[in-house]
Amino acid sequence: MSSWAGQVLVVDDDPQLRDLCRQTLVRAGFVVTTAANATSALAALDHATFDLIMIDLAMPEIDGLQLLELIRLRDISVPVLIVSGVASVDQIAYAMRLGARGLLIKPFRAQELANIARELVAKRQAVQVRDRVAALRPVLQISQHLLTELDLTHLYALIVETVRVEVRAERASLMLLEPDEQALRIVACTGLPTTVGVGSLISVAHSLSGWVIRHRQPLLIDEQVIASPWFAELRQYLLASELTTALSVPIMAGERVLGVLNAAKATPHAAFTIADQELLQLLAGQAAVALENARLYEKLSRSVARYRALLRHANDAVLLLDSTGTTVLDANLALGRLSGYSNEQLLQLDPNQLLPALSQLLATAVNGRYEQSEIETILCTASGHETAVAVSVSVVPDGDQHLFLVIARDISERQRMARELAQAEKLAAIGRLSASMAHEINNPLQALSNTIRLLRNPDLPSERRDLYLAKAALELDGLIHRVQRILDLSRPNLEGRRPVDLNQVVNDVIANFRSTLTARNIHYIGDCTSSLPWVTAVIGHLKQVCQTLVQNAIEAMPHGGTLHIRTYLRPPDGEPDRALFWRAGGGARQPLPDPAVVLEISDTGIGIAHEDVPKIFEPFYSTRFNGLGLGLPLCYSIVDFHGGELWVRSQPDQGTTFRVILPAAQ
């Protein structure tokens, strides 16, 4: 069997010929309905649509020509194939005038019937395609014109003019529903009286257009409908006395009503038809799409303009780069002021010429590390100067690619103030150090001065002289020790650095304090990572740091407690509780690169007051009565000279934790 070729109605009173035609056409791929007379044929036409009607001229009661007349009266445009063995020329000519498209003379071969049926159906389908294209072409043109107009005011006028031309209206208007949905506003019109125009409000509750809005269905008004009392009462809201016919259809966007399209005529005997109503409904559908499209475009344009204004007038310098980071897509005014380049020059500039460290910044942003954080670098100006800036880079999605948003903030003034503040702090620290040193050195010097004054007495007994000399030697030894500690604090000796096992350093130091821990009723917890990388250091210096921190922890627990020492490899994202710690030396610095090794020494002792924490690393500052105040400053100096960091966290009566971070040996 062939593929589906169409649907055929065979009308013949001869059952054998009717069955033969059915079988032949079915083999040719047609769906066949048969009728023995004209009455059955008309009934079949009422229930189905056919691509071809095959009629025998010689039939009882109603013959083939009469049936053809009845078919044409129904305005059924289906090709008809006449079958006859005795038809005259006049009958054939009349059948052709009635629209018959083919003649098949009996007897005929089955293949002949199949061929002519295919030919007639193919011609009809070709005509239908041409008719559909012809009907759609103006609709597509109208749709194209409406959809390409993005200015709302121009679109309103275009919609009204299209309505006027396509339905041959003398008056036309476009009304859009107000936000409160209580009134319609005329946004465009043509041919309306001078008393009504653009901007006029029409009540939804008391107008024909409002009726269309409320019922969401079209309204066709002609002379017969106007005779209705209901419409006669409301006619004044839409129709002037000289108008004879009007059309009103809702503009729908999905389930939302946007407004109403109105058309009217004053010409007698030219009432709108159902076809005009269907055309206006089609135009309303196209208008709805065009209105929504223009509104979205206007909203997007305002949004783009708003964000562009924010970008352009931002105080920080902003640079937008393409996905490769090599082309400047946009730059704001602040960047022009900061760099000295014009906007045109910036768009042509290699961004790496502006920011030499840009490649590393973009790589950091792509890898997702430190995203949104500021990195201090330099910006090269048009005059060749370097300006200190804090730069942050963000990855901005753009379809299936990404763009780079670079924000630079001038920190040259901040750095100048920071340098001045640091200088002031240095001078203040020098003042405090000088006062402390004077105090620490003056006491033994004063004792020496008194001793020497006593020794100058010639009557001084020998045993007293020996005693005073011993005291003088003791004071000199203390003075030398103090001076040596000060020298160590300022310039630790880093000779003899080598790879050191930090765990072994901890074990050696704890071994020296075992008896003290037991005597002080202090419980020790050692939590050292077995596979910890080694560090490059002077082992004596590391032991001194560890001893000082352990000794301080023991002295902070006079009534016993717990000493906890941990060693571990720092996590890739840093310690999660970093914000709770205060860094020795203060200031914001870049964290140590990975890998880094961490030593934590914690106690459950008396803790340190919050206001005292920043002072504990200053020389000669001590919270103990007999403390020299050089232990923690020396620890910080040693750790800093080894390229590490020293952090502290403490709460009164809750204990203290010191955290030493050192770079792992390469």
C-alpha positions as CSV (number, residue, x, y, z in Angstrom):
1,M,0.0,0.0,0.0
2,S,1.2,3.5,-0.8
3,S,1.6,6.3,1.8
4,W,-1.4,8.4,2.7
5,A,-2.4,10.5,-0.4
6,G,-5.6,12.2,0.7
7,Q,-9.3,11.6,1.4
8,V,-11.7,10.8,-1.5
9,L,-15.6,10.7,-1.6
10,V,-16.8,8.3,-4.4
11,V,-20.5,8.8,-5.4
12,D,-21.9,6.2,-7.8
13,D,-25.2,4.2,-7.8
14,D,-23.4,1.1,-9.3
15,P,-22.2,-1.0,-6.3
16,Q,-19.7,-2.9,-8.4
17,L,-18.1,0.2,-9.9
18,R,-18.2,1.9,-6.5
19,D,-16.3,-1.0,-4.9
20,L,-13.8,-1.1,-7.8
21,C,-13.1,2.5,-7.4
22,R,-12.7,2.1,-3.6
23,Q,-10.2,-0.7,-3.9
24,T,-8.2,1.1,-6.6
25,L,-8.0,4.3,-4.6
26,V,-7.1,2.5,-1.3
27,R,-4.2,0.8,-3.1
28,A,-3.1,4.2,-4.3
29,G,-2.9,5.4,-0.7
30,F,-6.3,7.3,-0.4
31,V,-8.8,7.0,2.4
32,V,-12.1,6.4,0.6
33,T,-15.7,7.1,1.6
34,T,-18.4,5.8,-0.7
35,A,-22.0,7.0,-1.3
36,A,-24.7,5.4,-3.4
37,N,-26.7,8.6,-4.0
38,A,-26.6,12.4,-3.7
39,T,-28.3,12.4,-0.3
40,S,-25.7,10.1,1.2
41,A,-23.0,12.2,-0.4
42,L,-24.3,15.5,1.1
43,A,-24.5,13.8,4.5
44,A,-20.9,12.7,4.2
45,L,-19.8,16.2,3.3
46,D,-21.5,17.5,6.4
47,H,-19.2,15.3,8.6
48,A,-15.9,15.3,6.9
49,T,-13.5,17.2,4.6
50,F,-12.4,15.6,1.4
51,D,-9.5,16.3,-1.0
52,L,-11.4,14.9,-4.1
53,I,-15.0,14.1,-4.9
54,M,-15.7,11.5,-7.7
55,I,-19.3,11.8,-9.1
56,D,-21.1,9.6,-11.7
57,L,-23.3,11.9,-13.8
58,A,-26.0,9.2,-14.4
59,M,-27.7,8.6,-11.0
60,P,-31.5,8.3,-10.2
61,E,-33.5,11.1,-8.5
62,I,-30.6,13.6,-8.2
63,D,-28.1,13.2,-11.0
64,G,-24.4,14.2,-10.9
65,L,-24.9,17.7,-12.3
66,Q,-27.5,18.5,-9.7
67,L,-25.3,17.2,-6.9
68,L,-22.5,19.3,-8.2
69,E,-24.8,22.4,-8.1
70,L,-25.6,21.6,-4.5
71,I,-22.0,21.2,-3.6
72,R,-21.1,24.6,-5.1
73,L,-24.0,26.3,-3.3
74,R,-22.3,25.1,-0.1
75,D,-19.2,26.9,-1.2
76,I,-17.2,23.7,-0.9
77,S,-14.0,24.2,-2.9
78,V,-13.0,20.6,-3.5
79,P,-11.9,19.3,-6.9
80,V,-14.5,17.1,-8.6
81,L,-13.8,14.3,-11.0
82,I,-16.8,13.5,-13.3
83,V,-17.3,9.9,-14.3
84,S,-19.6,9.0,-17.2
85,G,-19.9,6.8,-20.3
86,V,-22.7,8.7,-22.1
87,A,-22.3,12.3,-21.2
88,S,-22.9,14.9,-23.9
89,V,-20.6,17.9,-24.7
90,D,-23.1,20.3,-23.1
91,Q,-23.2,18.3,-19.9
92,I,-19.4,18.2,-19.7
93,A,-19.2,21.9,-20.5
94,Y,-21.7,22.7,-17.8
95,A,-19.9,20.5,-15.3
96,M,-16.6,22.4,-16.0
97,R,-18.4,25.7,-15.5
98,L,-19.5,24.4,-12.1
99,G,-15.9,23.7,-11.2
100,A,-15.3,20.1,-12.3
101,R,-11.6,19.5,-12.6
102,G,-11.5,16.2,-14.5
103,L,-13.4,13.7,-16.7
104,L,-13.0,10.0,-16.7
105,I,-14.8,8.1,-19.5
106,K,-16.2,4.6,-18.7
107,P,-14.9,2.1,-19.1
108,F,-11.5,3.0,-17.6
109,R,-8.5,1.2,-16.3
110,A,-7.7,1.1,-12.5
111,Q,-4.3,2.8,-13.1
112,E,-5.9,5.6,-15.1
113,L,-8.2,6.3,-12.1
114,A,-5.3,6.3,-9.6
115,N,-3.2,8.6,-11.8
116,I,-5.9,11.2,-12.4
117,A,-6.9,11.2,-8.7
118,R,-3.3,11.8,-7.6
119,E,-2.9,14.6,-10.1
120,L,-6.1,16.4,-9.0
121,V,-5.3,16.1,-5.3
122,A,-1.7,17.2,-5.9
123,K,-2.9,20.3,-7.8
124,R,-5.4,21.1,-5.0
125,Q,-2.7,20.8,-2.3
126,A,-0.4,23.0,-4.3
127,V,-3.2,25.7,-4.6
128,Q,-3.8,25.4,-0.8
129,V,-0.1,25.9,-0.1
130,R,-0.1,29.0,-2.4
131,D,-3.3,30.3,-0.7
132,R,-1.8,29.8,2.8
133,V,1.4,31.6,1.8
134,A,-0.6,34.4,0.2
135,A,-2.7,34.7,3.3
136,L,0.3,34.6,5.7
137,R,2.5,36.9,3.8
138,P,0.7,40.2,4.8
139,V,0.3,38.8,8.4
140,L,4.1,38.1,8.6
141,Q,4.9,41.5,7.1
142,I,2.6,43.2,9.7
143,S,4.2,41.1,12.5
144,Q,7.7,42.0,11.3
145,H,6.9,45.7,11.2
146,L,5.4,45.6,14.7
147,L,8.1,43.5,16.3
148,T,11.0,45.6,14.9
149,E,9.6,48.8,16.4
150,L,10.9,49.1,19.9
151,D,10.0,52.7,20.7
152,L,6.6,52.5,22.5
153,T,5.2,55.8,21.2
154,H,6.0,54.9,17.6
155,L,4.7,51.4,18.2
156,Y,1.3,52.7,19.4
157,A,0.9,54.9,16.3
158,L,2.0,52.0,14.0
159,I,-0.6,49.6,15.6
160,V,-3.4,52.2,15.1
161,E,-2.4,52.9,11.5
162,T,-2.2,49.1,10.7
163,V,-5.7,48.6,12.1
164,R,-7.0,51.5,10.0
165,V,-5.5,50.2,6.8
166,E,-6.2,46.5,7.2
167,V,-9.9,46.7,8.3
168,R,-10.5,49.9,6.2
169,A,-11.6,51.8,9.3
170,E,-12.3,55.5,9.4
171,R,-11.6,55.7,13.1
172,A,-9.2,53.6,15.2
173,S,-7.8,53.7,18.7
174,L,-5.5,51.8,21.0
175,M,-6.4,51.8,24.6
176,L,-4.2,50.3,27.4
177,L,-5.4,49.2,30.8
178,E,-4.2,51.4,33.7
179,P,-2.3,49.8,36.6
180,D,-5.4,50.0,38.8
181,E,-7.5,48.3,36.1
182,Q,-10.3,50.8,36.6
183,A,-9.8,52.8,33.4
184,L,-8.4,52.5,29.9
185,R,-6.0,55.2,28.6
186,I,-6.0,56.1,24.9
187,V,-2.4,56.0,23.8
188,A,-2.8,56.3,20.1
189,C,-5.8,57.2,17.8
190,T,-6.9,58.4,14.4
191,G,-10.1,60.0,13.2
192,L,-11.5,60.5,16.7
193,P,-13.4,63.8,17.6
194,T,-11.4,66.6,19.1
195,T,-13.0,66.1,22.5
196,V,-11.3,62.7,22.7
197,G,-7.6,62.1,22.1
198,V,-4.4,60.6,23.4
199,G,-4.3,60.6,27.1
200,S,-8.1,60.4,27.6
201,L,-9.3,57.9,30.2
202,I,-12.2,55.6,29.5
203,S,-14.0,53.9,32.4
204,V,-13.9,50.1,32.4
205,A,-17.2,49.9,34.3
206,H,-19.2,52.2,31.9
207,S,-18.0,51.7,28.3
208,L,-18.1,49.2,25.5
209,S,-14.3,48.9,25.6
210,G,-14.6,48.1,29.3
211,W,-17.2,45.4,28.5
212,V,-14.6,43.8,26.2
213,I,-12.0,44.0,29.0
214,R,-14.3,42.5,31.6
215,H,-15.6,39.7,29.3
216,R,-12.3,39.2,27.5
217,Q,-14.1,38.7,24.2
218,P,-14.5,40.7,21.0
219,L,-17.5,42.9,20.3
220,L,-18.9,43.6,16.8
221,I,-21.5,46.4,16.5
222,D,-23.7,47.0,13.4
223,E,-27.1,48.5,12.8
224,Q,-28.9,45.5,14.2
225,V,-26.9,45.3,17.4
226,I,-27.2,49.1,18.0
227,A,-31.0,48.6,18.2
228,S,-30.5,46.7,21.5
229,P,-31.4,49.0,24.4
230,W,-28.2,48.0,26.3
231,F,-25.9,49.1,23.5
232,A,-28.0,52.2,22.8
233,E,-27.4,53.3,26.4
234,L,-23.7,52.9,26.2
235,R,-23.2,53.9,22.5
236,Q,-22.2,57.4,23.5
237,Y,-19.0,56.1,25.0
238,L,-17.6,54.6,21.8
239,L,-19.8,55.6,18.8
240,A,-20.6,59.0,17.6
241,S,-24.1,59.5,16.2
242,E,-22.8,59.4,12.6
243,L,-21.0,56.0,13.1
244,T,-22.7,52.9,11.7
245,T,-20.4,50.1,12.7
246,A,-17.6,49.4,15.2
247,L,-15.2,46.6,16.3
248,S,-13.6,46.2,19.6
249,V,-11.2,43.3,20.5
250,P,-9.1,42.6,23.7
251,I,-5.3,42.6,23.6
252,M,-4.2,39.6,25.5
253,A,-0.8,38.5,26.7
254,G,-1.4,35.0,28.0
255,E,-4.0,35.4,30.7
256,R,-3.3,39.1,31.2
257,V,-5.4,41.8,29.4
258,L,-3.2,44.6,28.1
259,G,-5.9,46.8,26.5
260,V,-8.3,47.1,23.6
261,L,-8.1,47.7,19.9
262,N,-11.1,49.7,18.5
263,A,-12.2,50.4,14.9
264,A,-15.2,52.2,13.6
265,K,-16.9,53.4,10.3
266,A,-19.4,56.0,9.4
267,T,-19.9,54.9,5.8
268,P,-23.4,53.4,5.2
269,H,-23.7,49.8,4.1
270,A,-20.1,49.0,4.9
271,A,-20.5,47.2,8.2
272,F,-17.7,45.2,9.6
273,T,-17.9,41.4,9.1
274,I,-16.9,38.4,11.0
275,A,-13.8,38.2,8.8
276,D,-12.9,41.8,9.9
277,Q,-13.3,40.7,13.5
278,E,-11.0,37.7,13.0
279,L,-8.4,39.9,11.3
280,L,-8.6,42.5,14.1
281,Q,-8.2,39.7,16.6
282,L,-5.1,38.5,14.7
283,L,-3.7,42.0,14.8
284,A,-4.5,42.3,18.5
285,G,-2.4,39.1,19.1
286,Q,0.5,40.5,17.1
287,A,0.1,43.8,18.9
288,A,0.3,42.1,22.3
289,V,3.6,40.4,21.4
290,A,5.0,43.7,20.1
291,L,3.9,45.6,23.2
292,E,5.4,43.1,25.6
293,N,8.6,43.0,23.5
294,A,8.9,46.8,23.4
295,R,8.1,47.1,27.1
296,L,10.7,44.5,28.0
297,Y,13.2,46.3,25.7
298,E,12.4,49.6,27.4
299,K,12.8,48.1,30.8
300,L,16.1,46.4,29.9
301,S,17.3,49.7,28.3
302,R,16.5,51.6,31.5
303,S,18.2,48.9,33.6
304,V,21.3,48.9,31.3
305,A,21.4,52.7,31.4
306,R,21.1,52.7,35.2
307,Y,23.9,50.2,35.7
308,R,26.0,51.9,33.1
309,A,25.6,55.2,34.9
310,L,26.5,53.5,38.2
311,L,29.6,52.0,36.6
312,R,30.6,55.2,34.9
313,H,30.2,57.5,37.9
314,A,31.6,55.1,40.5
315,N,34.3,56.6,42.7
316,D,36.5,53.5,42.3
317,A,38.2,52.9,38.9
318,V,36.4,50.1,37.0
319,L,37.7,48.2,34.0
320,L,35.7,45.5,32.1
321,L,37.8,43.0,30.1
322,D,36.9,40.3,27.7
323,S,37.1,36.6,28.5
324,T,40.8,36.5,27.5
325,G,41.7,39.5,29.7
326,T,43.5,41.2,26.8
327,T,40.8,43.6,25.5
328,V,39.2,46.5,27.3
329,L,35.5,46.5,26.8
330,D,34.6,49.4,29.0
331,A,36.1,51.8,31.5
332,N,34.6,54.4,33.8
333,L,35.5,58.1,34.4
334,A,37.4,57.3,37.7
335,L,39.8,55.2,35.8
336,G,40.5,58.0,33.3
337,R,41.1,60.4,36.2
338,L,43.4,57.9,38.0
339,S,45.4,56.8,34.9
340,G,45.4,60.0,32.9
341,Y,44.2,58.2,29.8
342,S,41.1,59.3,27.9
343,N,38.2,56.8,27.4
344,E,39.1,56.3,23.8
345,Q,42.8,55.6,24.7
346,L,41.7,53.1,27.4
347,L,39.6,51.2,25.0
348,Q,42.7,50.8,22.7
349,L,45.1,50.1,25.5
350,D,46.7,46.8,26.4
351,P,45.4,46.3,30.0
352,N,48.7,44.7,31.1
353,Q,50.3,48.1,30.3
354,L,48.0,49.7,32.8
355,L,48.3,46.9,35.4
356,P,51.5,45.0,35.1
357,A,50.3,42.3,37.6
358,L,47.0,41.8,35.8
359,S,47.8,38.3,34.5
360,Q,48.4,37.0,38.0
361,L,45.3,38.8,39.3
362,L,43.1,37.2,36.5
363,A,44.6,33.7,37.1
364,T,43.8,34.1,40.8
365,A,40.2,35.1,40.0
366,V,39.8,32.1,37.6
367,N,41.1,29.7,40.2
368,G,38.7,31.1,42.7
369,R,41.2,31.8,45.4
370,Y,41.0,35.1,47.3
371,E,38.1,36.1,45.0
372,Q,36.6,39.5,46.0
373,S,39.6,40.3,48.2
374,E,41.8,43.3,47.4
375,I,45.4,42.8,46.4
376,E,47.8,45.8,46.6
377,T,49.7,46.5,43.3
378,I,50.7,49.4,41.1
379,L,48.9,51.1,38.2
380,C,51.0,52.8,35.5
381,T,49.7,56.2,34.5
382,A,49.9,57.9,31.1
383,S,52.7,60.1,32.4
384,G,54.8,57.1,33.3
385,H,54.3,57.3,37.1
386,E,53.3,54.4,39.3
387,T,50.3,54.7,41.6
388,A,49.6,52.3,44.4
389,V,46.1,50.7,44.1
390,A,44.1,48.0,45.7
391,V,42.7,45.8,43.0
392,S,39.9,43.2,43.2
393,V,38.9,41.0,40.2
394,S,35.5,39.3,39.7
395,V,34.5,36.8,37.1
396,V,31.2,38.0,35.5
397,P,29.1,35.3,33.6
398,D,28.3,36.4,30.0
399,G,26.4,33.6,28.2
400,D,28.6,30.6,27.8
401,Q,31.7,32.7,28.4
402,H,32.8,35.1,31.2
403,L,34.1,38.6,31.5
404,F,36.5,40.1,34.1
405,L,35.4,43.0,36.2
406,V,38.5,44.8,37.6
407,I,38.0,47.4,40.4
408,A,41.0,49.5,41.4
409,R,41.1,51.9,44.3
410,D,43.7,54.6,44.8
411,I,45.5,53.8,48.0
412,S,48.5,56.1,47.6
413,E,47.1,58.6,50.2
414,R,46.2,55.7,52.5
415,Q,49.8,54.3,52.2
416,R,51.2,57.8,52.8
417,M,49.1,58.0,56.0
418,A,50.0,54.5,56.9
419,R,53.7,55.3,56.5
420,E,53.3,58.4,58.7
421,L,51.4,56.4,61.3
422,A,54.0,53.7,61.2
423,Q,56.8,56.3,61.6
424,A,54.9,57.8,64.5
425,E,54.4,54.4,66.1
426,K,58.2,53.7,65.6
427,L,59.1,57.0,67.3
428,A,56.7,56.2,70.1
429,A,58.1,52.6,70.4
430,I,61.6,54.0,70.4
431,G,60.6,56.4,73.1
432,R,59.1,53.6,75.2
433,L,62.1,51.4,74.4
434,S,64.5,54.2,75.5
435,A,62.6,54.7,78.7
436,S,62.5,51.0,79.4
437,M,66.2,50.6,78.6
438,A,67.1,53.6,80.7
439,H,65.1,52.1,83.6
440,E,66.6,48.6,83.1
441,I,70.2,49.9,82.8
442,N,70.0,52.7,85.2
443,N,69.2,50.4,88.2
444,P,72.4,48.3,87.9
445,L,74.4,51.4,87.0
446,Q,73.1,53.1,90.1
447,A,74.0,50.1,92.2
448,L,77.5,50.1,90.7
449,S,77.9,53.8,91.3
450,N,77.0,53.3,95.0
451,T,79.3,50.3,95.3
452,I,82.2,52.2,93.8
453,R,81.6,55.1,96.1
454,L,81.7,52.7,99.1
455,L,84.8,51.0,97.8
456,R,86.6,54.4,97.7
457,N,86.5,54.5,101.5
458,P,90.1,53.7,102.7
459,D,88.9,52.5,106.1
460,L,86.6,49.8,104.5
461,P,87.3,46.4,106.0
462,S,88.6,43.8,103.5
463,E,85.6,41.5,104.0
464,R,83.3,44.4,103.2
465,R,85.4,45.3,100.1
466,D,85.1,41.7,98.9
467,L,81.4,41.7,99.4
468,Y,81.0,45.0,97.5
469,L,83.2,43.8,94.7
470,A,81.1,40.6,94.4
471,K,77.9,42.7,94.2
472,A,79.4,45.0,91.6
473,A,80.4,41.9,89.5
474,L,76.9,40.6,89.8
475,E,75.4,43.9,88.7
476,L,77.8,44.0,85.7
477,D,76.9,40.5,84.7
478,G,73.2,41.4,84.8
479,L,73.9,44.5,82.8
480,I,75.8,42.5,80.1
481,H,73.0,40.0,80.0
482,R,70.4,42.7,79.4
483,V,72.5,44.3,76.7
484,Q,73.0,41.0,75.0
485,R,69.3,40.2,75.0
486,I,68.6,43.6,73.5
487,L,71.2,42.8,70.8
488,D,69.6,39.4,70.1
489,L,66.2,41.1,69.9
490,S,67.4,43.5,67.2
491,R,69.5,41.1,65.1
492,P,69.1,37.4,65.7
493,N,71.9,35.3,64.4
494,L,70.6,33.1,61.6
495,E,73.8,31.3,60.9
496,G,73.6,27.5,61.0
497,R,70.1,27.2,59.5
498,R,69.2,23.7,58.3
499,P,66.1,21.4,58.0
500,V,64.7,20.9,61.5
501,D,62.0,18.4,62.7
502,L,59.6,20.6,64.7
503,N,58.2,17.6,66.5
504,Q,61.6,16.7,67.8
505,V,62.1,20.3,69.1
506,V,58.8,20.0,71.0
507,N,59.7,16.7,72.5
508,D,63.2,18.0,73.6
509,V,61.7,21.1,75.3
510,I,58.9,19.1,77.0
511,A,61.5,16.7,78.3
512,N,63.2,19.5,80.2
513,F,59.9,20.6,81.8
514,R,58.6,17.2,82.8
515,S,59.4,17.6,86.5
516,T,58.1,21.2,86.6
517,L,54.8,20.1,85.0
518,T,54.4,17.4,87.5
519,A,55.2,19.6,90.4
520,R,52.8,22.3,89.2
521,N,50.0,19.7,88.7
522,I,49.8,20.6,85.0
523,H,48.5,17.9,82.6
524,Y,50.3,17.8,79.2
525,I,48.6,16.9,75.9
526,G,50.9,16.4,72.9
527,D,49.1,16.3,69.5
528,C,51.9,16.2,67.0
529,T,51.3,15.2,63.3
530,S,53.6,12.3,62.5
531,S,54.1,13.1,58.8
532,L,54.8,16.8,59.4
533,P,57.2,18.5,56.9
534,W,60.4,19.8,58.3
535,V,61.3,23.5,58.5
536,T,64.5,25.4,57.7
537,A,65.6,27.1,60.9
538,V,68.3,27.5,63.5
539,I,67.4,24.7,65.9
540,G,68.6,26.7,69.0
541,H,66.3,29.6,68.1
542,L,63.3,27.3,67.7
543,K,64.0,25.7,71.0
544,Q,64.3,29.2,72.6
545,V,60.9,30.1,71.1
546,C,59.3,26.9,72.3
547,Q,60.9,27.1,75.8
548,T,59.7,30.7,76.3
549,L,56.1,30.0,75.2
550,V,56.0,26.8,77.4
551,Q,57.5,28.7,80.4
552,N,55.0,31.5,80.0
553,A,52.2,28.9,79.9
554,I,53.4,27.2,83.1
555,E,53.6,30.5,84.9
556,A,50.1,31.4,83.7
557,M,48.8,28.3,85.6
558,P,49.9,28.7,89.2
559,H,47.2,26.3,90.5
560,G,47.6,23.7,87.7
561,G,45.8,23.2,84.4
562,T,46.3,21.8,81.0
563,L,49.1,22.4,78.5
564,H,48.2,21.4,75.0
565,I,50.8,21.5,72.1
566,R,49.8,20.8,68.5
567,T,51.8,20.6,65.3
568,Y,50.1,20.3,61.9
569,L,50.2,21.2,58.2
570,R,48.2,24.4,57.6
571,P,45.0,23.8,55.6
572,P,45.1,25.1,52.0
573,D,42.4,27.8,52.8
574,G,44.1,28.8,56.1
575,E,43.0,28.3,59.6
576,P,39.3,28.7,60.0
577,D,39.6,30.6,63.3
578,R,42.2,33.1,62.0
579,A,39.9,36.0,62.7
580,L,40.0,35.2,66.4
581,F,43.8,35.7,66.7
582,W,45.9,38.8,66.9
583,R,49.1,38.9,64.8
584,A,52.4,40.0,66.3
585,G,53.6,43.1,64.5
586,G,50.0,44.0,63.5
587,G,49.0,45.2,60.0
588,A,47.5,43.4,57.0
589,R,50.0,41.2,55.2
590,Q,49.7,38.5,52.6
591,P,49.5,35.0,54.2
592,L,52.5,32.7,53.9
593,P,52.4,30.6,50.8
594,D,51.7,26.9,51.1
595,P,52.9,24.6,52.4
596,A,53.3,26.0,55.9
597,V,53.8,24.2,59.3
598,V,51.9,25.3,62.4
599,L,52.9,25.0,66.1
600,E,50.2,25.8,68.7
601,I,50.9,26.1,72.4
602,S,47.7,26.5,74.6
603,D,47.1,26.8,78.3
604,T,44.1,27.0,80.6
605,G,45.6,29.7,82.7
606,I,44.7,33.3,83.8
607,G,44.8,34.7,80.2
608,I,45.6,38.2,79.1
609,A,43.4,41.2,79.1
610,H,42.1,42.3,75.7
611,E,43.8,45.7,75.9
612,D,47.1,44.2,76.9
613,V,47.4,41.7,74.0
614,P,48.9,44.2,71.5
615,K,51.5,45.3,74.1
616,I,53.0,41.9,75.0
617,F,55.4,41.8,72.0
618,E,56.9,45.2,73.0
619,P,60.3,45.1,74.6
620,F,60.4,45.4,78.5
621,Y,56.6,45.0,78.8
622,S,55.7,42.3,81.3
623,T,52.6,41.5,83.3
624,R,54.8,39.6,85.9
625,F,56.5,41.4,88.8
626,N,59.9,39.9,88.1
627,G,59.6,39.6,84.3
628,L,62.2,41.3,82.1
629,G,59.7,41.8,79.2
630,L,62.1,40.5,76.5
631,G,60.9,36.9,76.1
632,L,57.9,37.4,73.7
633,P,59.6,40.2,71.7
634,L,62.6,37.9,71.2
635,C,60.2,35.1,70.1
636,Y,58.5,37.4,67.6
637,S,61.9,38.6,66.3
638,I,63.1,35.0,65.8
639,V,59.9,33.9,64.0
640,D,59.9,37.0,61.8
641,F,63.6,36.5,60.8
642,H,62.7,32.9,59.8
643,G,59.9,34.2,57.5
644,G,57.1,33.1,59.8
645,E,54.2,34.5,61.7
646,L,53.3,34.6,65.4
647,W,49.7,34.9,66.5
648,V,48.0,35.0,69.9
649,R,44.5,34.5,71.2
650,S,43.6,35.0,74.8
651,Q,40.6,35.5,77.1
652,P,40.9,36.4,80.8
653,D,40.4,33.3,83.1
654,Q,40.0,31.1,79.9
655,G,43.6,30.6,78.8
656,T,45.9,31.7,76.0
657,T,47.0,30.1,72.7
658,F,50.1,31.1,70.8
659,R,50.3,30.0,67.1
660,V,53.6,29.9,65.3
661,I,53.5,29.5,61.5
662,L,56.7,28.7,59.6
663,P,57.2,27.9,55.9
664,A,58.0,24.3,55.2
665,A,61.4,23.4,54.0
666,Q,61.7,23.1,50.2
